[in-house]
Every structure is written in structure tokens, then in C-alpha cells.
Amino acid sequence: MPSKHQQVTVFYFDDNDLQLKHHIGNYRCSDSGRVVLPNAFKEDKQVIAVCEGKVDILNKIGDRLTSAHFFPSDSIQALSY
């Protein structure tokens, strides 16, 4: 019997920065119906949520911090360490 796959949107933090990121993909489901994310995908990430289908994101945390309209470009450089 072929395994079932499901399109999901995964929200996660990358271990290298604090910006909330997302990825849309099709992944295999376990016999219990849970989506199984490959270990290679989860490596160096902290998964926050797995949502069914393609989620249209209007705004997310951190968007304004990197927006040129929120800070002048020289202020963004000052925030970098």
C-alpha cells in the first residue's frame, strides 16, 4: 500500500538566527496520520508548528525589524553584532 503524503506549512527557527521562517512541502504521513518530517529537514531547526496545507502568511514576527520602512538602513547595521 503506498504511503499517504500531505502538503504542510512548517514554521521554524533556524539555529543560526532568531527570524521565524516557514517552508511549504509534501511529506509522508505515519500510520497514525501524523506528518513525518525528515531528519535532514529538522537538522539545525527548532520546529514551532506544522500546519495543514499552504498557509498564506500576511505578517510574522521579525518582519518589521528587517523592513526598510521601520528603521533607516544605517540603524539596521547598528543592530548587527
NORDAQUI-V812911 format. One record per residue. OMEGA is omega in radians with two decimals (NA if undefined). Layout:
BEGIN
omega->OMEGA
omega->OMEGA
END
This chain:
BEGIN
omega->-3.13
omega->-3.13
omega->3.14
omega->3.07
omega->-3.12
omega->3.04
omega->-3.13
omega->2.95
omega->-3.12
omega->3.04
omega->-3.08
omega->2.95
omega->3.03
omega->-3.13
omega->-3.08
omega->3.11
omega->-3.06
omega->3.13
omega->3.09
omega->-3.11
omega->3.09
omega->-3.14
omega->3.08
omega->-3.12
omega->3.07
omega->-3.07
omega->3.14
omega->3.06
omega->3.07
omega->3.11
omega->3.13
omega->3.10
omega->3.12
omega->3.09
omega->-3.14
omega->3.08
omega->-3.14
omega->3.11
omega->3.14
omega->3.10
omega->-3.07
omega->-3.10
omega->3.13
omega->3.12
omega->2.98
omega->-3.09
omega->-3.12
omega->-3.10
omega->3.01
omega->-3.07
omega->3.14
omega->3.06
omega->3.12
omega->3.14
omega->3.05
omega->-3.06
omega->3.12
omega->3.11
omega->3.02
omega->-3.11
omega->3.13
omega->-3.13
omega->-3.10
omega->-3.14
omega->-3.13
omega->-3.14
omega->3.11
omega->-3.13
omega->-3.10
omega->3.12
omega->2.95
omega->-3.05
omega->3.14
omega->3.09
omega->3.10
omega->3.10
omega->-3.14
omega->3.12
omega->-3.11
omega->3.12
omega->NA
END
